[in-house]
Amino acid sequence: MTFARVATTSVLVRTLLLGTAQACVVVYVVHRRHGDMPAGHPAGHHAHGADLPVGGTAGLDPTVHYLRDASLAVPGFVIAALVATLVAYRLCRGLGDEGEGVAPRLVFAVATGVSAAVATVAGAAVHAWLFEDPPGGLSALAQGADAIVALRFAFAVAVVFALVAGVPWSRSARDSAAERAHIRSELQARLRAEASV
């Protein structure tokens, strides 16, 4: 396994984890915001605060509804996080600071927060199409408010991620991934050698 492949795998895995975490947090917060999951909510889903049940989801348990929507949101958030990671890396590289400092972490967090906001608006349109939300779906004002909420919470998740794990392209992340791959290949070679004896 080459170093470039290990580095790419490391970036992809870390971005996948970040996108998944952002999707779960943002979908939960947006559902709470729309009153879909208040404490003690009886089974049944109402169209983001509307009085009429949504087509096909009447009687759907709020937890199942959240898990369904979060699962559907993960691919969009992961793609958004990948694009944001590439943009943040290019921006930091252009500024001459692609290391472990505060600036790359902040640029990364802002980029992934903005991309999550865009993914939330796009996801709302897909959700309305899939689950027959009321005609016209959410108003532009409601979508804008959801995007701001998504930006806030996705940014917070990205800041924690960047503080704990660093930016996905960081040398320490690549080095540790390369070291793990090297150790794994050595162990596999030893096992093959012992098996052939």
N, C-alpha and C positions, 0 to 999 in steps of 0.2 A: 504494500500500500504506500503510495507516494505521499510526501509531505503535503502537497497541494490538495490531494484528495482528502486527507485527514483534516486539513484546515477547513475545507468546504463542508465536510460532514459535520464538523464541530459547529460551524456557523449555522447550518441548517437545523441541527438538533436544538441549539439554543434558541433560535428564532421560532421554531415550532413550539417550544415550551412557553415562550413569551406570548405568542399569538393565542395559544390555548388559554393561558391564564387571563389575558385581557378579554377574550371572548366571554369566559365564564363570569368574570366580575362585571363587565359592562352589561351583559344581558340580564344579570340578576338586578343590577341597579335600575336599569330601564324598566324592567318588569315591576319593581317596587314603585317606581315613579308613576307608572300608569295605573297603579292599584291592582295589578294582576296577582300580587302575592302578599297582601297585607297579613299581619298576624291574625290567626283565627279565620282566615278566608275559607268559606265553604267550597266544596268541590264545584267546579264550574268556572268558566272563563268568560269575561265580558270584554268586548272589543276596546281595550285600552281606555277604560273609563266610561264607555258607552253603556246604555241600558239594555242593549240587545245582545244575545249570545252570538259569537262569531260562528260562521258556517263550519260545521264539522268539529268544533271544539267544545260545544256545550257539554257540560258534565266532565270535562277533562280536569283531572287533579292538578292543582297549581304546580306541584313539584314535577310532575310528568311534563307539564307544559313548559316549565323552565328548562328541564333537561332536553326536551325536543328542540326548543329554540336555540339553546346554547350549542347543541351538537350541530345544528344547521349553520350556526354563525362561525364556528371554528375555522372552516376552510377560508372564508373571506378574511377573517382576522389574521390568519397565518400568512396569506398572500400579501395583505397590507403590511404586516410586520417585515416580510422579506423585502418588499419594495422600499419601505422606510429604512431598513438596515443598509441597503445598497446606496440610497440617497445620502444617508447620514455618513456612511463611510467615504463616499466621494467628496462630500462637503468637507469633512475633517481632513481628508487627504489633501484637498485643494488649499486648505488653511495651514497645512503643514503640521497638524497635531492629530495623529491617528492613534495615539498611545492610550495610556491608562488614566489620564488626567480627568479633571472635572469637566472641561469643555467637551470632549468627545462623548462623555456620558450624558451631559445635558442635551447636546445636539441629538443624540440617539433617542433620548426620552421624548423630546419634543416631536421629532419626526414620527416615532411610533404612535404617539398620542394623536397627532393630526391624522395619520393614516387610519387609526381606529375610528375616529370621528367620521371619516369618509366611508369606511366599511359599515358603520352603523346606519348611515342614511341609505346606502345601497341595500343593506340587509333589510331595512324596513320596507323597501319597495318589493323585494323578493318575498318577504313574509306576507305582505298584502296580496300579492299575486297567488301564492301557494295556498293560503288559508282563507281566502275570500273575505278579507277585512271589509268594512263598510265601503261603499262606492267612494272612490277618490283617496282611500287610505287616510293616513294622518295628514293634517294640514302642514303647510310649509313651516309655520311657526312651531308646531309640535316637533317636526323633524329637526329644525334648528336647535330647539331645546334639548332634544335627545343627543344631537351631535355635540353640544357643549358638555352635557353630562358625560358622554363617552370620552371626550377629550380629557376632562378632569380625571376620571378614574383610570383610563388607560395610561395617562401620563404618570399617575401615582404608581401604578403597577410597574411601568417601565423604569421609573426612578429606583424603586426597590430592587428590581432585577439588575439594573446597572450597578447599583451599590454592592450587591451581593456577588454577582457573577461577572461584572465588568461588561464592556461592550462585546458583542459577539465576535468581532474581528480581532480582539486583543491578542497580543503575542502570548500572554500567559495561558489563555484558553487554547490557542493552537498548540503551544508547547506541551501542555498537559494532555491534550488529545493525542498528539504525536507520541508522547511517552507511553500512554496507555496502549496505543496501537503497536508500538515497538515491543512492549512487554508481552502483549497477547501473541504476537508473531513468534517471539522467542519461546513462549510456553508451548505453542502449537508445534514448533520444530522439535522441542525436547520430547513431547508426547509421541510424535511420529517416530523419532529416533528410538525411544524406549519400546514402542509397539513393534518395531521391525526387528528388535533383538530377540 
